[in-house]
């Protein structure tokens, strides 16, 4: 019998919160982030995701596995499992459609690891085990469709058992590594579907501030207002760091066997002095690299290095406009022509290698740019030049922050998708995308915003992430 979601008793505190007048509510288990990811800041602080400032602890005082199972982390998961917003940040994130689902976190990744396993078997002339094939297919189909009424816990267990049985008889290192990562995915999903307060898998998705600074000065970047992207992240009342010390990076990567995806949070990867060494490490350990970039430093040499290592899970180019004047006004220090040249060069290399990497261009919706939403689709069509490359666009709302300086900007530029002109701009983008064959998505990490109604863009949101599209875009800070 399938596990009832979630396995968490509703005690007196939960009932009190649930009945409190005006208390915002959400479906039980409305976000998978507390079970599958961790954000590790420059000062060692561990957050449940990139949009919540709540701290589970710091790696300066304890190791990551201990923090992952800390009382603060367990309480946070308990609240989410019950459908209680732990903070107003979770409330805002959920209602902006940015909550993470197992499909968003793992569907594309599962396909990539399975492809790696399949290729390794083919090279050695090894037949795929029917039981394993069936288990992977069933698991993938069910996490695509899963909700709180249909949690595929049994499919998770079936896949874990199938992988274990096959891995015992597998001698190929590449195949064994791919199977190990598939098992991690299944176990992490099972932790979520069972509502485990102390998950067996420690932060399968790691977002780490290995570098704080950024070469762009985007007007909607919270780090611009805090000073982090200019002066570094504060690690004490009197000290800021621009680069995470190597020993802190090592702490952030403890229990490496649990890691499936690594993402540089809050800055520009290519400013990290040892980014190549980091990529090499992940290439050797089977970790997939999610990349969001402003594109200014992704030259031919950097693109070749990344593609040759075969580590990219997906890549997003943050652009926020379709015209040079708009992009350069929003993304200060970004030169539009140089950015477009780097995107075109990357696409050419992807095509030459026959790579199947999900590629996105992201667009943070603001009062000063939303009218260009349809033009972004046209720009992507021109960049694609008829090539069979998986490239799409993602539109999203501004992130939330409590910084007073940012709040002034937020009040001035914030848009709502229920606003008729914004809704119409997105609808036009969707219709144009349908015509040109350029997929268009809104947010994609959470529930379908009702304000979009039945537009062609809106009807595809619910399935956006199961193909891995837009994940890097939705975490973009570059």
Secondary structure, 3 states (H helix, E strand, C coil): CCCCCCCCCCCHHHHHHHHCCCCCECCCCCCCHHHHEEEECCCCEEECCCCCCCEEEECCCCCHHHHHCCHHHHHHHHHHHHCECCCHHHHHHHHCCCCCCHHHHHHHHHHHHHHHHHHHHHHCCCCCCHHHHHHHHHHHHHHHHCCCCCCCHHHHHHHHHHHHHHHCCCCCHHHHHHHHHHHHHHHHHHHHHCCCCCCCCCCCEEEECCECCCCCEECCCHHHHHCHHHHCEEEECCEEECECCHHHHHHHCCCHHHCCEEEECCCCHHHCCCHHHHHHHHHHHCCEEEEEECCCCCCHHHHHHHHHHCCEEEEEEECCCCCHHHHHHHEECCCHHHHHHHHHHHHHHHHHHCCCCEEEEEEECCCCCHHHHHHHHHHHHHHHCCCCCCEEEEEECCCCCCCHHHHHHHHHHCCCCCCHHHHHHHHHHHHHHHHHCCCEEECCCCCCCHHHCCCHHHHHHCCCHHHCCCHHHHCCCC
